[in-house]
């Protein structure tokens, strides 16, 4: 299925996901921490 993607939200493991092919879609700060919305094509 082309075009599907998973979208996890993480505040402390973005580098873990990035090493596994995930890319950051959005970086934001909330609740006193950095957060990342990430995407990976399935």
Rosetta constraint file for C-alpha pairs under 8 A:
AtomPair CA 1 CA 42 HARMONIC 7.77 0.50
AtomPair CA 2 CA 42 HARMONIC 7.69 0.50
AtomPair CA 3 CA 41 HARMONIC 6.87 0.50
AtomPair CA 3 CA 42 HARMONIC 7.71 0.50
AtomPair CA 4 CA 41 HARMONIC 5.93 0.50
AtomPair CA 4 CA 42 HARMONIC 5.64 0.50
AtomPair CA 5 CA 39 HARMONIC 6.29 0.50
AtomPair CA 5 CA 40 HARMONIC 5.37 0.50
AtomPair CA 5 CA 41 HARMONIC 4.31 0.50
AtomPair CA 5 CA 42 HARMONIC 5.19 0.50
AtomPair CA 6 CA 39 HARMONIC 5.67 0.50
AtomPair CA 6 CA 40 HARMONIC 5.61 0.50
AtomPair CA 6 CA 41 HARMONIC 6.69 0.50
AtomPair CA 6 CA 42 HARMONIC 6.87 0.50
AtomPair CA 7 CA 37 HARMONIC 6.68 0.50
AtomPair CA 7 CA 38 HARMONIC 5.49 0.50
AtomPair CA 7 CA 39 HARMONIC 4.86 0.50
AtomPair CA 7 CA 40 HARMONIC 7.09 0.50
AtomPair CA 8 CA 37 HARMONIC 6.26 0.50
AtomPair CA 8 CA 38 HARMONIC 5.68 0.50
AtomPair CA 8 CA 39 HARMONIC 6.95 0.50
AtomPair CA 9 CA 35 HARMONIC 7.21 0.50
AtomPair CA 9 CA 36 HARMONIC 5.84 0.50
AtomPair CA 9 CA 37 HARMONIC 4.83 0.50
AtomPair CA 9 CA 38 HARMONIC 6.37 0.50
AtomPair CA 10 CA 14 HARMONIC 6.22 0.50
AtomPair CA 10 CA 35 HARMONIC 5.82 0.50
AtomPair CA 10 CA 36 HARMONIC 5.49 0.50
AtomPair CA 10 CA 37 HARMONIC 6.80 0.50
AtomPair CA 10 CA 38 HARMONIC 7.92 0.50
AtomPair CA 11 CA 33 HARMONIC 6.88 0.50
AtomPair CA 11 CA 34 HARMONIC 5.71 0.50
AtomPair CA 11 CA 35 HARMONIC 4.15 0.50
AtomPair CA 11 CA 36 HARMONIC 6.05 0.50
AtomPair CA 12 CA 34 HARMONIC 7.79 0.50
AtomPair CA 12 CA 35 HARMONIC 7.44 0.50
AtomPair CA 13 CA 17 HARMONIC 6.56 0.50
AtomPair CA 14 CA 18 HARMONIC 6.03 0.50
AtomPair CA 14 CA 24 HARMONIC 7.82 0.50
AtomPair CA 14 CA 36 HARMONIC 6.67 0.50
AtomPair CA 14 CA 38 HARMONIC 7.82 0.50
AtomPair CA 15 CA 19 HARMONIC 6.21 0.50
AtomPair CA 16 CA 20 HARMONIC 6.86 0.50
AtomPair CA 17 CA 21 HARMONIC 6.68 0.50
AtomPair CA 17 CA 22 HARMONIC 5.32 0.50
AtomPair CA 17 CA 23 HARMONIC 7.77 0.50
AtomPair CA 18 CA 22 HARMONIC 4.67 0.50
AtomPair CA 18 CA 23 HARMONIC 5.84 0.50
AtomPair CA 18 CA 24 HARMONIC 7.67 0.50
AtomPair CA 21 CA 40 HARMONIC 6.79 0.50
AtomPair CA 22 CA 38 HARMONIC 6.27 0.50
AtomPair CA 22 CA 39 HARMONIC 5.55 0.50
AtomPair CA 22 CA 40 HARMONIC 4.87 0.50
AtomPair CA 23 CA 38 HARMONIC 5.43 0.50
AtomPair CA 23 CA 39 HARMONIC 5.43 0.50
AtomPair CA 23 CA 40 HARMONIC 6.54 0.50
AtomPair CA 24 CA 36 HARMONIC 6.43 0.50
AtomPair CA 24 CA 37 HARMONIC 5.98 0.50
AtomPair CA 24 CA 38 HARMONIC 4.38 0.50
AtomPair CA 24 CA 39 HARMONIC 6.46 0.50
AtomPair CA 25 CA 36 HARMONIC 7.39 0.50
AtomPair CA 25 CA 37 HARMONIC 5.47 0.50
AtomPair CA 25 CA 38 HARMONIC 5.19 0.50
AtomPair CA 25 CA 39 HARMONIC 6.44 0.50
AtomPair CA 26 CA 36 HARMONIC 5.72 0.50
AtomPair CA 26 CA 37 HARMONIC 5.08 0.50
AtomPair CA 26 CA 38 HARMONIC 7.01 0.50
AtomPair CA 27 CA 34 HARMONIC 7.19 0.50
AtomPair CA 27 CA 35 HARMONIC 5.86 0.50
AtomPair CA 27 CA 36 HARMONIC 4.65 0.50
AtomPair CA 27 CA 37 HARMONIC 6.52 0.50
AtomPair CA 28 CA 34 HARMONIC 5.87 0.50
AtomPair CA 28 CA 35 HARMONIC 5.26 0.50
AtomPair CA 28 CA 36 HARMONIC 6.37 0.50
AtomPair CA 29 CA 33 HARMONIC 5.56 0.50
AtomPair CA 29 CA 34 HARMONIC 4.46 0.50
AtomPair CA 29 CA 35 HARMONIC 5.75 0.50
AtomPair CA 30 CA 34 HARMONIC 6.51 0.50
AtomPair CA 30 CA 35 HARMONIC 6.97 0.50
